[in-house]
Amino acid sequence: MGEQPGTPERGRAARWLLGGGQEPDPRFTLANERTFLAWIRTSLAFLAGGIAVEAFTAEVFDEPVRTFIAVVLLALSMSVSAGAAFRWLGVERSMRHRAPLPLPLIAPLLAVGGAVAAGVLVVVVLQN
């Protein structure tokens, strides 16, 4: 099925998700995993930030502003987490088929979301 000779065969789910190909160098697979985990840590930081804004800034921001900032941070958290999973899978598939790596679409999403949240904070701070 495209596996290297002498390599143990993966399960059906792995074959379906990874789409066959040749097993990449383990160092590249582990680097891909470390990148995935870095995106997950970023996602958790946005999650904690969203919760903190909603829970601890009632005296600082009006409710609509506080809710908006919290929702932006929580949406970023969900998007980055989901994007990290799809990115990991896309990179793994590309390595297995010796194809170009996919574009990192979660990086621009993260930049835009962070800019929106920061912009709202700047406006609120300048108004006070």
Secondary structure, 3 states (H helix, E strand, C coil): CCCCCCCCCCCHHHHHHHCCCCCCCHHHHHHHHHHHHHHHHHHHHHHHHHHHHHHHCCCCCCHHHHHHHHHHHHHHHHHHHHHHHHHHHHHHHHHHCCCCCCCCCHHHHHHHHHHHHHHHHHHHHHHC
